[in-house]
């Protein structure tokens, strides 16, 4: 939940935000589990791609499908994160077709502010 004090914003805007957050969570939940895990590591736990790679190596487990842990590189993490973000963005833009200002930078900002 996004903490919003009742007196800071009108009821109509709070409902819009609540609806958006519902769609946002739905878009994330529709992703494959490994993509969700990558997004959580990046945005909830504030891990860099380098940290995620170290985490994977420590667990001896690749979060990238079809990529062996011994072959996993930092750029693979970046690519997989970008793919996951694009998948979320695609789902959200399908929901908000009229909103042309909704893009990757806005999505990254939302993830950084509220995590998942």
Secondary structure, DSSP 8 states (H G I E B T S, - for coil): -----TTTS-HHHHHHHHHHHHHHHHHHHTS-HHHHHHHIIIIIS---HHHHHHHHHHHT--SSTT--TTT--HHHHHHHHHHHHHHHHHHHHHH-TT-TT--HHHHHHHHHHH--
